[in-house]
């Protein structure tokens, strides 16, 4: 049986998910609004959240398969960008190196093969 977008169950699930997402975000805002200082036991793991989120957003682009198999151009560019980021800690240099490597591999190296 196909589910229609007019089905009240679909809208109910969407509403429940939206309310739960809002409640989770509001709980952190409310919690940190009442605290004068974040406990060190909570602050340590929170330092790793930005890196984990960035990795979760970026990494799938490097390991997904395209029509010809593994996306070599993205893998090479991502690897070079990671090395530049580690060595320089400069965001602009990282983006420039990654995009430069992507364009170089995509437009000069791969067509020659």
TIGU-746006 format. One record per atom (N, C-alpha, C): residue number from 1; residue in three letters; atom name; x, y, z. Coordinates in steps of 0.05 Angstrom, whole numbers, padded with zeros to 5 digits. Layout:
R seq type atom     xx     yy     zz
R NUM  Ala   CA      X      Y      Z
...
//
This chain:
R seq type atom     xx     yy     zz
R   1  Unk    N  00017 -00024  00000
R   1  Unk   CA  00000  00000  00000
R   1  Unk    C  00018  00025  00000
R   2  Unk    N  00013  00042 -00018
R   2  Unk   CA  00029  00067 -00021
R   2  Unk    C  00019  00088 -00001
R   3  Unk    N  00037  00103  00010
R   3  Unk   CA  00030  00123  00029
R   3  Unk    C  00028  00150  00015
R   4  Unk    N  00007  00164  00019
R   4  Unk   CA  00002  00189  00006
R   4  Unk    C  00011  00212  00025
R   5  Unk    N  00018  00234  00013
R   5  Unk   CA  00025  00258  00029
R   5  Unk    C  00001  00270  00043
R   6  Unk    N -00023  00262  00035
R   6  Unk   CA -00047  00272  00048
R   6  Unk    C -00054  00255  00072
R   7  Unk    N -00039  00233  00076
R   7  Unk   CA -00045  00215  00098
R   7  Unk    C -00039  00230  00125
R   8  Unk    N -00058  00230  00144
R   8  Unk   CA -00053  00243  00169
R   8  Unk    C -00030  00231  00185
R   9  Unk    N -00025  00206  00181
R   9  Unk   CA -00003  00193  00196
R   9  Unk    C  00024  00205  00187
R  10  Unk    N  00027  00211  00162
R  10  Unk   CA  00052  00224  00153
R  10  Unk    C  00056  00251  00166
R  11  Unk    N  00034  00267  00166
R  11  Unk   CA  00036  00293  00178
R  11  Unk    C  00040  00292  00208
R  12  Unk    N  00029  00271  00221
R  12  Unk   CA  00033  00267  00250
R  12  Unk    C  00062  00261  00256
R  13  Unk    N  00074  00244  00240
R  13  Unk   CA  00102  00237  00244
R  13  Unk    C  00120  00261  00239
R  14  Unk    N  00115  00277  00218
R  14  Unk   CA  00130  00301  00213
R  14  Unk    C  00127  00321  00237
R  15  Unk    N  00104  00324  00247
R  15  Unk   CA  00099  00342  00270
R  15  Unk    C  00114  00332  00295
R  16  Unk    N  00113  00306  00301
R  16  Unk   CA  00127  00296  00324
R  16  Unk    C  00157  00299  00321
R  17  Unk    N  00168  00293  00298
R  17  Unk   CA  00197  00297  00294
R  17  Unk    C  00205  00326  00296
R  18  Unk    N  00189  00344  00286
R  18  Unk   CA  00194  00372  00288
R  18  Unk    C  00194  00382  00317
R  19  Unk    N  00174  00373  00332
R  19  Unk   CA  00172  00381  00360
R  19  Unk    C  00196  00370  00376
R  20  Unk    N  00203  00345  00371
R  20  Unk   CA  00226  00333  00385
R  20  Unk    C  00252  00347  00379
R  21  Unk    N  00256  00354  00353
R  21  Unk   CA  00280  00368  00345
R  21  Unk    C  00281  00395  00359
R  22  Unk    N  00259  00410  00359
R  22  Unk   CA  00258  00435  00373
R  22  Unk    C  00263  00433  00402
R  23  Unk    N  00252  00412  00415
R  23  Unk   CA  00256  00408  00444
R  23  Unk    C  00285  00402  00451
R  24  Unk    N  00298  00386  00434
R  24  Unk   CA  00326  00380  00439
R  24  Unk    C  00343  00406  00438
R  25  Unk    N  00339  00421  00417
R  25  Unk   CA  00354  00446  00414
R  25  Unk    C  00348  00466  00436
R  26  Unk    N  00323  00469  00443
R  26  Unk   CA  00315  00487  00464
R  26  Unk    C  00326  00479  00491
R  27  Unk    N  00328  00453  00496
R  27  Unk   CA  00338  00444  00521
R  27  Unk    C  00367  00453  00526
R  28  Unk    N  00384  00452  00505
R  28  Unk   CA  00411  00461  00508
R  28  Unk    C  00412  00491  00512
R  29  Unk    N  00396  00506  00497
R  29  Unk   CA  00395  00535  00501
R  29  Unk    C  00386  00542  00529
R  30  Unk    N  00366  00528  00539
R  30  Unk   CA  00356  00533  00566
R  30  Unk    C  00376  00525  00587
R  31  Unk    N  00389  00502  00583
R  31  Unk   CA  00408  00492  00602
R  31  Unk    C  00432  00511  00605
R  32  Unk    N  00443  00519  00582
R  32  Unk   CA  00466  00537  00584
R  32  Unk    C  00458  00565  00592
R  33  Unk    N  00433  00572  00589
R  33  Unk   CA  00424  00598  00598
R  33  Unk    C  00424  00600  00629
R  34  Unk    N  00419  00578  00642
R  34  Unk   CA  00418  00578  00672
R  34  Unk    C  00446  00573  00684
R  35  Unk    N  00464  00563  00669
R  35  Unk   CA  00491  00557  00681
R  35  Unk    C  00509  00581  00677
R  36  Unk    N  00524  00588  00697
R  36  Unk   CA  00544  00609  00695
R  36  Unk    C  00569  00599  00681
R  37  Unk    N  00575  00574  00686
R  37  Unk   CA  00599  00562  00674
R  37  Unk    C  00593  00533  00666
R  38  Unk    N  00603  00525  00643
R  38  Unk   CA  00599  00498  00634
R  38  Unk    C  00618  00480  00649
R  39  Unk    N  00608  00458  00660
R  39  Unk   CA  00625  00440  00676
R  39  Unk    C  00647  00429  00658
R  40  Unk    N  00672  00426  00668
R  40  Unk   CA  00694  00416  00652
R  40  Unk    C  00689  00388  00640
R  41  Unk    N  00674  00373  00655
R  41  Unk   CA  00667  00346  00646
R  41  Unk    C  00650  00346  00620
R  42  Unk    N  00634  00367  00617
R  42  Unk   CA  00618  00370  00593
R  42  Unk    C  00633  00386  00572
R  43  Unk    N  00650  00404  00580
R  43  Unk   CA  00664  00422  00561
R  43  Unk    C  00684  00406  00544
R  44  Unk    N  00697  00386  00556
R  44  Unk   CA  00717  00371  00541
R  44  Unk    C  00705  00357  00517
R  45  Unk    N  00683  00342  00519
R  45  Unk   CA  00672  00329  00495
R  45  Unk    C  00661  00349  00475
R  46  Unk    N  00650  00372  00485
R  46  Unk   CA  00638  00391  00467
R  46  Unk    C  00659  00404  00448
R  47  Unk    N  00685  00403  00456
R  47  Unk   CA  00705  00414  00438
R  47  Unk    C  00708  00399  00412
R  48  Unk    N  00700  00373  00413
R  48  Unk   CA  00703  00357  00389
R  48  Unk    C  00678  00357  00371
R  49  Unk    N  00657  00370  00379
R  49  Unk   CA  00633  00371  00363
R  49  Unk    C  00637  00384  00335
R  50  Unk    N  00650  00407  00333
R  50  Unk   CA  00653  00419  00306
R  50  Unk    C  00668  00401  00287
R  51  Unk    N  00690  00389  00296
R  51  Unk   CA  00705  00371  00279
R  51  Unk    C  00689  00347  00271
R  52  Unk    N  00674  00336  00289
R  52  Unk   CA  00657  00312  00283
R  52  Unk    C  00636  00319  00263
R  53  Unk    N  00623  00342  00266
R  53  Unk   CA  00602  00350  00247
R  53  Unk    C  00614  00355  00220
R  54  Unk    N  00637  00369  00219
R  54  Unk   CA  00650  00374  00193
R  54  Unk    C  00657  00348  00179
R  55  Unk    N  00668  00330  00194
R  55  Unk   CA  00676  00304  00182
R  55  Unk    C  00651  00289  00172
R  56  Unk    N  00629  00290  00187
R  56  Unk   CA  00605  00277  00179
R  56  Unk    C  00593  00289  00153
R  57  Unk    N  00597  00315  00150
R  57  Unk   CA  00586  00328  00126
R  57  Unk    C  00604  00324  00102
R  58  Unk    N  00631  00324  00106
R  58  Unk   CA  00650  00324  00084
R  58  Unk    C  00658  00296  00075
R  59  Unk    N  00662  00278  00093
R  59  Unk   CA  00673  00252  00087
R  59  Unk    C  00657  00236  00067
R  60  Unk    N  00630  00236  00068
R  60  Unk   CA  00615  00220  00048
R  60  Unk    C  00621  00229  00019
R  61  Unk    N  00628  00254  00014
R  61  Unk   CA  00634  00263 -00013
R  61  Unk    C  00660  00250 -00023
R  62  Unk    N  00678  00242 -00005
R  62  Unk   CA  00703  00230 -00014
R  62  Unk    C  00701  00200 -00018
R  63  Unk    N  00683  00187 -00005
R  63  Unk   CA  00682  00158 -00006
R  63  Unk    C  00658  00147 -00022
R  64  Unk    N  00642  00164 -00034
R  64  Unk   CA  00619  00155 -00050
R  64  Unk    C  00630  00146 -00077
R  65  Unk    N  00615  00129 -00089
R  65  Unk   CA  00622  00119 -00116
R  65  Unk    C  00607  00135 -00137
R  66  Unk    N  00621  00141 -00159
R  66  Unk   CA  00607  00153 -00181
R  66  Unk    C  00604  00131 -00203
R  67  Unk    N  00596  00139 -00227
R  67  Unk   CA  00591  00120 -00248
R  67  Unk    C  00615  00103 -00255
R  68  Unk    N  00639  00114 -00252
R  68  Unk   CA  00663  00099 -00260
R  68  Unk    C  00677  00086 -00236
R  69  Unk    N  00665  00087 -00213
R  69  Unk   CA  00677  00075 -00189
R  69  Unk    C  00683  00096 -00169
R  70  Unk    N  00705  00093 -00155
R  70  Unk   CA  00713  00112 -00134
R  70  Unk    C  00720  00139 -00147
R  71  Unk    N  00711  00161 -00135
R  71  Unk   CA  00717  00188 -00145
R  71  Unk    C  00745  00195 -00138
R  72  Unk    N  00764  00189 -00155
R  72  Unk   CA  00792  00193 -00150
R  72  Unk    C  00799  00222 -00147
R  73  Unk    N  00787  00239 -00163
R  73  Unk   CA  00793  00268 -00162
R  73  Unk    C  00785  00279 -00135
R  74  Unk    N  00763  00272 -00124
R  74  Unk   CA  00754  00282 -00098
R  74  Unk    C  00772  00270 -00075
R  75  Unk    N  00780  00245 -00078
R  75  Unk   CA  00797  00233 -00058
R  75  Unk    C  00824  00246 -00057
R  76  Unk    N  00836  00251 -00080
R  76  Unk   CA  00862  00265 -00081
R  76  Unk    C  00860  00293 -00070
R  77  Unk    N  00840  00308 -00078
R  77  Unk   CA  00837  00335 -00069
R  77  Unk    C  00831  00336 -00039
R  78  Unk    N  00815  00318 -00029
R  78  Unk   CA  00809  00317  00000
R  78  Unk    C  00834  00310  00016
R  79  Unk    N  00850  00291  00006
R  79  Unk   CA  00874  00284  00020
R  79  Unk    C  00894  00307  00021
R  80  Unk    N  00898  00321 -00002
R  80  Unk   CA  00916  00344 -00002
R  80  Unk    C  00906  00366  00016
R  81  Unk    N  00880  00371  00015
R  81  Unk   CA  00869  00392  00033
R  81  Unk    C  00872  00384  00062
R  82  Unk    N  00869  00359  00069
R  82  Unk   CA  00874  00351  00097
R  82  Unk    C  00902  00355  00105
R  83  Unk    N  00921  00349  00088
R  83  Unk   CA  00950  00353  00095
R  83  Unk    C  00956  00383  00098
R  84  Unk    N  00945  00399  00080
R  84  Unk   CA  00949  00428  00082
R  84  Unk    C  00937  00439  00107
R  85  Unk    N  00913  00430  00114
R  85  Unk   CA  00899  00439  00138
R  85  Unk    C  00915  00431  00163
R  86  Unk    N  00926  00408  00163
R  86  Unk   CA  00942  00398  00186
R  86  Unk    C  00968  00414  00189
R  87  Unk    N  00981  00419  00167
R  87  Unk   CA  01007  00432  00168
R  87  Unk    C  01005  00463  00172
R  88  Unk    N  00985  00476  00160
R  88  Unk   CA  00984  00505  00161
R  88  Unk    C  00964  00516  00180
R  89  Unk    N  00942  00501  00185
R  89  Unk   CA  00919  00510  00201
R  89  Unk    C  00908  00536  00190
R  90  Unk    N  00909  00539  00164
R  90  Unk   CA  00899  00562  00150
R  90  Unk    C  00875  00554  00133
R  91  Unk    N  00852  00565  00138
R  91  Unk   CA  00828  00557  00124
R  91  Unk    C  00830  00564  00094
R  92  Unk    N  00839  00588  00088
R  92  Unk   CA  00841  00596  00060
R  92  Unk    C  00861  00579  00044
R  93  Unk    N  00884  00573  00056
R  93  Unk   CA  00903  00556  00043
R  93  Unk    C  00892  00528  00039
R  94  Unk    N  00877  00518  00058
R  94  Unk   CA  00864  00492  00055
R  94  Unk    C  00844  00491  00032
R  95  Unk    N  00827  00511  00030
R  95  Unk   CA  00807  00512  00009
R  95  Unk    C  00821  00516 -00018
R  96  Unk    N  00841  00533 -00019
R  96  Unk   CA  00855  00537 -00045
R  96  Unk    C  00870  00512 -00054
R  97  Unk    N  00883  00498 -00036
R  97  Unk   CA  00897  00474 -00043
R  97  Unk    C  00877  00452 -00052
R  98  Unk    N  00856  00449 -00037
R  98  Unk   CA  00836  00428 -00044
R  98  Unk    C  00823  00434 -00071
R  99  Unk    N  00814  00458 -00075
R  99  Unk   CA  00801  00465 -00101
R  99  Unk    C  00820  00464 -00124
R 100  Unk    N  00845  00473 -00119
R 100  Unk   CA  00865  00472 -00140
R 100  Unk    C  00871  00444 -00148
R 101  Unk    N  00874  00426 -00128
R 101  Unk   CA  00879  00398 -00134
R 101  Unk    C  00856  00385 -00148
R 102  Unk    N  00832  00392 -00140
R 102  Unk   CA  00808  00380 -00152
R 102  Unk    C  00807  00388 -00182
R 103  Unk    N  00810  00414 -00188
R 103  Unk   CA  00809  00423 -00215
R 103  Unk    C  00832  00411 -00232
R 104  Unk    N  00856  00410 -00220
R 104  Unk   CA  00879  00399 -00234
R 104  Unk    C  00874  00370 -00242
R 105  Unk    N  00865  00354 -00222
R 105  Unk   CA  00861  00326 -00228
R 105  Unk    C  00837  00322 -00247
R 106  Unk    N  00816  00337 -00242
R 106  Unk   CA  00792  00333 -00258
R 106  Unk    C  00795  00342 -00287
R 107  Unk    N  00809  00364 -00291
R 107  Unk   CA  00810  00376 -00318
R 107  Unk    C  00835  00370 -00333
R 108  Unk    N  00857  00363 -00320
R 108  Unk   CA  00882  00359 -00333
R 108  Unk    C  00891  00330 -00332
R 109  Unk    N  00889  00317 -00309
R 109  Unk   CA  00900  00290 -00306
R 109  Unk    C  00881  00269 -00316
R 110  Unk    N  00856  00269 -00307
R 110  Unk   CA  00837  00248 -00315
R 110  Unk    C  00830  00248 -00345
R 111  Unk    N  00827  00271 -00358
R 111  Unk   CA  00821  00270 -00387
R 111  Unk    C  00845  00258 -00403
R 112  Unk    N  00869  00261 -00392
R 112  Unk   CA  00892  00251 -00407
R 112  Unk    C  00894  00220 -00405
R 113  Unk    N  00880  00208 -00385
R 113  Unk   CA  00881  00179 -00382
R 113  Unk    C  00863  00164 -00401
//
